[in-house]
Amino acid sequence: MRSKVLGTLVAAALAAVSTLSAEAADRIKIGFISTLSGPSAALGVDIRDGFQLAVKMAGGKVGGLPAEVLVGDDQFKPEVGRQLAEKNVRLDKVNFLTGMVFSNIMLASVPVAFESKVIYVSPNAAPSPFAGKQCNPYLFVASWPNDAYHEAAGQHATNRGYKNAYLIAPNYQAGKDSLTGFKRFYKGNVAAEVYTQLGQLDYSAELAQVRAAKPDALYIFLPGGMGINFIKQFVAAGLSKDVPLIVPGFGSDQDIIRPVGDAMLGLFDTAHWAPDFDNAANRKFVAAFEKEYKRIPSVFAAQGYDAALLIDAAVRDVKGKVEDVEAVRKAMKAARFESVRGAFKFNRNQMPIQNYYLRVVARDNQGRLVNKTIGTIFKDHGDAYVQECEMK
Amino acid sequence: MSWILILEQSLNGLQFGLMLFLLAAGLTLVFGIMDMINLAHGSLYMLGAFLASTFVQLTGSFLAGVLLAIPATAVLGMLLEVSILRTLYTRDHLSQVLATFALILIINELVRLVWGSDAALPMPAALSGPVELLPGLRYPAYRLVIIGVGLAVALVLYLLVAKTRVGMLVRAGASNREMALAMGVDIKLLFTLVFGAGAALCAVAGSMLAPLLAVQVGMGENILILAFVVIVIGGIGSIRGALVGAVLVGVVDTIGRAFLPILLGAFFQPRVASAAGPALASVMIYLIMAVVLYFRPQGLFPARG
């Protein structure tokens, strides 16, 4: 009995000391680095707008504290991304880092944050090394593991009974992750697996090969400007009539629909979110986004918004004591916020376990082209690398 | 591997090669006649595309927009020559490289200030579909137009250089600058004209390629490297060399991208082939350049005897 009282006293004293050492901050600084120029700028702009919208809707606050979001453009260059990360972490002393679209830029930049125990909240890229062996306590993924959309697309191709699929992806980490993911759940034959240069804009040679191979499905992972150019050239070559195209969710989202137009109608894709999701958080988000920016949000916008909500919830749960990184991590893992995608939870490697859906590009009641949800492909789906992660 | 596929890939290679030729033609003349390395040549290509985008939006017609962009870029090119580049002719190549590299950065930022980081230049709707060339071969109409424009410009350029008095002066300048000077050629005016013509060719390439690719800051830098490869292969100062070199680079690059992975697949495991194919394809043109340099250091068609 005595020892129990003593123990409680000691614990209380320790708690008091730790409260003293971790004063509540009076403001939150967030470094936001993204691709905001060049052919893939639309992705970074959507993430930024989604993120800023969440901050704005909370009255310029994150977790109840006035927030300062430092926005930087990585210009689609890993070295620029890394420089910005170094500036944000070492000079600006940000509390959180977020924003990056592309895996190669993220792989180059986030070690800067990890070294200084600054949490990076990914609103998009989640390369497979970070899901497995190199999983990191300071990385939280608010979107989905790199392979997941592609695994869902592979499952969709299997469900459809495609027997001979042709695969194209850019030659970089996420490109390799994508085709690996697709093949993990696709049971048919792979006609060819083609890797193009990252940032390539002319696909005449690849399209001619596709025409000659006569596959019964074509799967492409070409984010941003690459996908816009590919689909436009695919249509111009007259291939859209012969070969069904399957894409991951962002491969036929608003940033691609806007420039390509009606040729997108009827295209199937897979994603963890769609603007028509019927939950309170999503209805509020979609309405506010359309009002603020006069356009329909893409998955990127939804991911940016969720990333901000995740940080917001964690800061709120630790009562603003962001200096205590361990407490912030714990609060983040709990993810106590209403995500626009519906319920999800974090895996051991701090990547989401969630549902993935089949979507199709159709017209909404105003005649606009938009992705509509037509089915669930995976329920509570994690990733294939988590066993290799030694983090508890 | 059917012959239709080979034909289609050859057309793709020809299309790419002809656009490279438009860039390389101006570059090779400037390099050959003025002995000037102009890295900012790619910036003129970019300016051409941005100007075309603006003019197409203003006039509402693709053709009118492109036709306005060409003289506008030529004028900008001549202004650049008169104001800045002229003072660099007597300097060594290192100074020229440094100064024109600085120009790339300056022009990039100026374009960013005026237009933003990118602009839209949509394909004319009438040309956005395919054309059936042969049974089983449907080819994008717009790429055919590009091939047509490229061939027409090449022909006009050939007639200009081979059959006219100005062309004769250009050839004289390229083969022996000092002698041309000694014979009383107004070399200053000639230089400005050649520079303007090079800029106009850049604008043709930039505005024709823009609907296929993208109008963005920095679009000239990657293609400039290829243009230099072309003139090194073709021989500096030679229009004929630029044409042959450009088509060679275009076809080799396209064929390499299309067939190398298949070819490697016959010898290696698919995993190795799909990884090595694209890597090898992207160095093919540099391998060709190295081979040409080894056997014919002056290029395939040297302008100087």
Interface residues (C-beta under 8 A of the other chain):
Chain A: S37 G38 P39 A41 N171 A192 E193 V194 Y195 T196 Q197 L201 D202 S204 A205 E206 A208 Q209 R211 A212 G225 N229 K232 Q233 V235 A236 A237 G238 P259
Chain B: M1 S2 I4 L5 E8 Q9 N12 Q15 F16 R112 S117 D118 A120 M123 S128 G129 P130 R138 Y139 P140 A141 Y142 R143 L212 L213 A214 Q216 V217 G218 T254 I255 R257 A258 P261 P270 S274 A275 G277 P278 A279 S282
